[in-house]
Amino acid sequence: MSDRHTVDTITSDALDALYEQIDAAQQTELARQLATCDKAFASATIRAARAEARAEQAEAAIDRVRRLCDLTIGASVRVQAVQQARDTLAALDEQPQQSAAQVCE
């Protein structure tokens, strides 16, 4: 004989036990899904922080290049160096500048 109940043979206690098993399985699945979400959120937070740091480093590097170009334009006697500095500034100005916060959004 099978352990499987039918509508006619299941008792109230057996039905309660089945509902408890379903509840336990649902709680286990919810806990698993929550843990997966927590891991994904933590990973995304770390990646966003790294991207923000890289964006800030890139902005600082661009600022240094701009200052160097400005110094070259102001102090150099070599025409080619001045033109190269102007070309570099023009190339930087062609790109839309975004803040680190905008890059991470």
CYANA upper distance limits for C-alpha pairs under 8 A (distance plus 0.5 A):
  5 HIS  CA      9 THR  CA      6.23
  5 HIS  CA     10 ILE  CA      5.77
  6 THR  CA     10 ILE  CA      6.44
 10 ILE  CA     14 ALA  CA      6.69
 10 ILE  CA     15 LEU  CA      7.08
 11 THR  CA     15 LEU  CA      6.66
 12 SER  CA     16 ASP  CA      6.62
 13 ASP  CA     17 ALA  CA      6.67
 14 ALA  CA     18 LEU  CA      6.74
 15 LEU  CA     19 TYR  CA      6.79
 16 ASP  CA     20 GLU  CA      6.71
 17 ALA  CA     21 GLN  CA      6.73
 18 LEU  CA     22 ILE  CA      6.75
 19 TYR  CA     23 ASP  CA      6.62
 20 GLU  CA     24 ALA  CA      6.57
 21 GLN  CA     25 ALA  CA      6.60
 22 ILE  CA     26 GLN  CA      6.61
 23 ASP  CA     27 GLN  CA      6.63
 24 ALA  CA     28 THR  CA      6.63
 25 ALA  CA     29 GLU  CA      6.67
 26 GLN  CA     30 LEU  CA      6.54
 27 GLN  CA     31 ALA  CA      6.54
 28 THR  CA     32 ARG  CA      6.69
 29 GLU  CA     33 GLN  CA      6.65
 30 LEU  CA     34 LEU  CA      6.54
 31 ALA  CA     35 ALA  CA      6.62
 32 ARG  CA     36 THR  CA      6.75
 33 GLN  CA     37 CYS  CA      6.70
 34 LEU  CA     38 ASP  CA      6.60
 35 ALA  CA     39 LYS  CA      6.74
 36 THR  CA     40 ALA  CA      6.74
 37 CYS  CA     41 PHE  CA      6.55
 38 ASP  CA     42 ALA  CA      6.63
 39 LYS  CA     43 SER  CA      6.64
 40 ALA  CA     44 ALA  CA      6.61
 41 PHE  CA     45 THR  CA      6.55
 42 ALA  CA     46 ILE  CA      6.79
 43 SER  CA     47 ARG  CA      6.74
 44 ALA  CA     48 ALA  CA      6.54
 45 THR  CA     49 ALA  CA      6.70
 46 ILE  CA     50 ARG  CA      6.73
 47 ARG  CA     51 ALA  CA      6.60
 48 ALA  CA     52 GLU  CA      6.58
 48 ALA  CA    104 CYS  CA      6.67
 49 ALA  CA     53 ALA  CA      6.69
 50 ARG  CA     54 ARG  CA      6.68
 51 ALA  CA     55 ALA  CA      6.59
 51 ALA  CA    103 VAL  CA      8.38
 51 ALA  CA    104 CYS  CA      7.09
 52 GLU  CA     56 GLU  CA      6.68
 52 GLU  CA    100 ALA  CA      5.92
 52 GLU  CA    101 ALA  CA      7.43
 52 GLU  CA    103 VAL  CA      7.72
 52 GLU  CA    104 CYS  CA      6.52
 53 ALA  CA     57 GLN  CA      6.70
 53 ALA  CA    100 ALA  CA      8.29
 54 ARG  CA     58 ALA  CA      6.60
 55 ALA  CA     59 GLU  CA      6.64
 55 ALA  CA     99 SER  CA      8.15
 55 ALA  CA    100 ALA  CA      5.65
 55 ALA  CA    103 VAL  CA      7.61
 56 GLU  CA     60 ALA  CA      6.68
 56 GLU  CA     99 SER  CA      8.38
 56 GLU  CA    100 ALA  CA      6.23
 57 GLN  CA     61 ALA  CA      6.68
 58 ALA  CA     62 ILE  CA      6.69
 59 GLU  CA     63 ASP  CA      6.70
 59 GLU  CA     99 SER  CA      8.38
 60 ALA  CA     64 ARG  CA      6.77
 61 ALA  CA     65 VAL  CA      6.76
 62 ILE  CA     66 ARG  CA      6.65
 62 ILE  CA     92 LEU  CA      8.39
 63 ASP  CA     67 ARG  CA      6.73
 64 ARG  CA     68 LEU  CA      6.65
 65 VAL  CA     69 CYS  CA      6.58
 66 ARG  CA     70 ASP  CA      6.62
 66 ARG  CA     89 LEU  CA      7.02
 67 ARG  CA     71 LEU  CA      6.66
 68 LEU  CA     72 THR  CA      6.61
 69 CYS  CA     73 ILE  CA      6.58
 69 CYS  CA     82 VAL  CA      8.47
 69 CYS  CA     85 ALA  CA      5.27
 69 CYS  CA     86 ARG  CA      7.58
 69 CYS  CA     88 THR  CA      7.92
 69 CYS  CA     89 LEU  CA      7.50
 70 ASP  CA     74 GLY  CA      6.62
 70 ASP  CA     85 ALA  CA      7.92
 71 LEU  CA     75 ALA  CA      6.35
 71 LEU  CA     76 SER  CA      8.32
 72 THR  CA     76 SER  CA      5.67
 72 THR  CA     81 ALA  CA      7.52
 72 THR  CA     82 VAL  CA      6.61
 72 THR  CA     85 ALA  CA      7.07
 73 ILE  CA     81 ALA  CA      8.17
 73 ILE  CA     82 VAL  CA      5.32
 73 ILE  CA     83 GLN  CA      8.42
 73 ILE  CA     85 ALA  CA      6.94
 73 ILE  CA     86 ARG  CA      7.81
 76 SER  CA     81 ALA  CA      7.40
 76 SER  CA     82 VAL  CA      6.98
 77 VAL  CA     82 VAL  CA      8.34
 78 ARG  CA     82 VAL  CA      6.95
 79 VAL  CA     83 GLN  CA      6.64
 80 GLN  CA     84 GLN  CA      6.51
 81 ALA  CA     85 ALA  CA      6.64
 82 VAL  CA     86 ARG  CA      6.71
 83 GLN  CA     87 ASP  CA      6.56
 84 GLN  CA     88 THR  CA      6.58
 85 ALA  CA     89 LEU  CA      6.77
 86 ARG  CA     90 ALA  CA      6.61
 87 ASP  CA     91 ALA  CA      6.61
 88 THR  CA     92 LEU  CA      6.77
 89 LEU  CA     93 ASP  CA      6.62
 90 ALA  CA     94 GLU  CA      6.80
 91 ALA  CA     95 GLN  CA      7.63
 98 GLN  CA    102 GLN  CA      6.37
 98 GLN  CA    103 VAL  CA      6.92
 99 SER  CA    103 VAL  CA      6.91
100 ALA  CA    104 CYS  CA      6.86
101 ALA  CA    105 GLU  CA      6.87
